Amino acid sequence: MTNRDSRVVVITGGSKGIGRAVALKFGEEQARVILVHYDPDESAANETLDELTQLGVGGESHKVDVSSFEAVEGLFKEILSKFERIDVLVNNAGITRDTLLMRMGEDVWDSVIKVNLKSVFNCTHAVVKSMVKQRKGNIVNISSVVGAIGNFGQSNYAASKAGIIGFSKSVAKEVAGRGITVNAVAPGFVETDMTAVLSEKVKAAFLEQIPLGRVGKPKDIAEAVYWLCSKGASYITGQVIHVSGGMYM
Ligand SMILES: NC(=O)c1ccc[n+]([C@@H]2O[C@H](COP(=O)([O-])OP(=O)(O)OC[C@H]3O[C@@H](n4cnc5c(N)ncnc54)[C@H](O)[C@@H]3O)[C@@H](O)[C@H]2O)c1
């Protein structure tokens, strides 16, 4: 396979955590990996690119706020004109702004809905026409166990992650006839910067709810995402795969 034949994979939130693990998993097959992030600096993105280089893959990274419709449209136009197609889109960028509903200001609600949910619309909208033309493509949206069961202090986050599930199933129905699959992966508790900020007490409480008895690693999630974009999963669309050590069953 020449580099031109390898899959073009766009991963939002690909600079670190789960997104980085997904990038490296696709890197193993020599896919052309495009990371999107919105970190204050390029250090995490550069680390991921370095790890891709070690795998022999020339990836690239873009600092773009995926909650901006215009910015995302511009980014995908640029990617499509350079690479001529996008085979896989992984909508993984996400944030938390946890607080009780009674204390939640409108800005806190809006920011989480925009970054976690509107971004999935923005990126999927920007890529779907090209996938329809190709009659081929895989989209995986990263939801959360919290979208299925709710969580104290996370009404905004849970709403965004449940919204992703409804969105994924609807778009899956719209594009299935064109050979495109749309699925969601719902991680449980995964060790990343997002969960590093939680207190030891909260972490211990999560651990108690995990039947498999350990917290998740980013690679656990990446394996499921990768598989959903493989030939072996070509008959699967509109599904939510929970990768949570059994937190949700
Ligand atoms: N870590 C967990 O336990 C866990 C559990 C369930 C779901 N998730 C979901 O998995 C995804 C990845 O989480 P993580 O733990 O790896 O997080 P992380 O904080 O390690 O990484 C988040 C990534 O999203 C990017 N991002 C944030 N806002 C952005 C914006 N406006 N535009 C573009 N990129 C933006 C960041 O730059 C970074 O690359 C998120 O959607 C998160 O909600 C995580």
The ligand as a Tripos MOL2 file, in Angstrom:
@<TRIPOS>MOLECULE
LIG
   44    48     1     0     0
SMALL
NO_CHARGES

@<TRIPOS>ATOM
      1 N1        -11.6080   10.5440   30.5640 N.am      1 LIG1
      2 C1        -12.7630    9.9660   30.8360 C.2       1 LIG1
      3 O1        -12.9500    9.3230   31.8980 O.2       1 LIG1
      4 C2        -13.8910   10.0430   29.8510 C.ar      1 LIG1
      5 C3        -15.0400    9.2840   30.1120 C.ar      1 LIG1
      6 C4        -16.0940    9.3260   29.2200 C.ar      1 LIG1
      7 C5        -15.9920   10.1170   28.0970 C.ar      1 LIG1
      8 N2        -14.8730   10.8480   27.8600 N.ar      1 LIG1
      9 C6        -14.8440   11.6730   26.6610 C.3       1 LIG1
     10 O2        -13.7250   11.3240   25.8760 O.3       1 LIG1
     11 C7        -13.2910   12.4530   25.1410 C.3       1 LIG1
     12 C8        -11.8030   12.6740   25.3520 C.3       1 LIG1
     13 O3        -11.5960   12.9040   26.7390 O.3       1 LIG1
     14 P1        -10.1590   12.8810   27.4370 P.3       1 LIG1
     15 O4        -10.3920   12.3280   28.7850 O.co2     1 LIG1
     16 O5         -9.1590   12.2640   26.5310 O.co2     1 LIG1
     17 O6         -9.9260   14.4590   27.5850 O.3       1 LIG1
     18 P2         -8.5830   15.3480   27.6020 P.3       1 LIG1
     19 O7         -8.9220   16.5150   28.4520 O.co2     1 LIG1
     20 O8         -7.3810   14.5320   27.9190 O.co2     1 LIG1
     21 O9         -8.4780   15.8240   26.0580 O.3       1 LIG1
     22 C9         -9.4620   16.6390   25.5020 C.3       1 LIG1
     23 C10        -9.1130   16.9650   24.0760 C.3       1 LIG1
     24 O10       -10.1950   17.7540   23.5260 O.3       1 LIG1
     25 C11        -9.6470   18.9340   22.9500 C.3       1 LIG1
     26 N3        -10.6030   20.0330   23.0010 N.ar      1 LIG1
     27 C12       -11.2140   20.5610   24.0840 C.ar      1 LIG1
     28 N4        -11.9840   21.6040   23.7060 N.ar      1 LIG1
     29 C13       -11.8420   21.7420   22.3720 C.ar      1 LIG1
     30 C14       -12.3600   22.6500   21.4050 C.ar      1 LIG1
     31 N5        -13.1930   23.6430   21.7410 N.pl3     1 LIG1
     32 N6        -11.9830   22.5010   20.1090 N.ar      1 LIG1
     33 C15       -11.1210   21.5140   19.7500 C.ar      1 LIG1
     34 N7        -10.6050   20.6200   20.6050 N.ar      1 LIG1
     35 C16       -10.9630   20.7420   21.9020 C.ar      1 LIG1
     36 C17        -8.3960   19.2290   23.7700 C.3       1 LIG1
     37 O11        -7.5380   20.1200   23.0640 O.3       1 LIG1
     38 C18        -7.8410   17.8120   23.9350 C.3       1 LIG1
     39 O12        -7.1610   17.4510   22.7480 O.3       1 LIG1
     40 C19       -14.1700   13.6160   25.5980 C.3       1 LIG1
     41 O13       -15.2250   13.8110   24.7010 O.3       1 LIG1
     42 C20       -14.6820   13.1470   26.9310 C.3       1 LIG1
     43 O14       -15.9120   13.7550   27.2690 O.3       1 LIG1
     44 C21       -13.8130   10.8210   28.7190 C.ar      1 LIG1
@<TRIPOS>BOND
     1     1     2 1
     2     2     3 2
     3     2     4 1
     4     4     5 ar
     5     4    44 ar
     6     5     6 ar
     7     6     7 ar
     8     7     8 ar
     9     8     9 1
    10     8    44 ar
    11     9    10 1
    12     9    42 1
    13    10    11 1
    14    11    12 1
    15    11    40 1
    16    12    13 1
    17    13    14 1
    18    14    15 2
    19    14    16 1
    20    14    17 1
    21    17    18 1
    22    18    19 2
    23    18    20 1
    24    18    21 1
    25    21    22 1
    26    22    23 1
    27    23    24 1
    28    23    38 1
    29    24    25 1
    30    25    26 1
    31    25    36 1
    32    26    27 ar
    33    26    35 ar
    34    27    28 ar
    35    28    29 ar
    36    29    30 ar
    37    29    35 ar
    38    30    31 1
    39    30    32 ar
    40    32    33 ar
    41    33    34 ar
    42    34    35 ar
    43    36    37 1
    44    36    38 1
    45    38    39 1
    46    40    41 1
    47    40    42 1
    48    42    43 1
@<TRIPOS>SUBSTRUCTURE
     1 LIG1         1 GROUP 0 **** ****
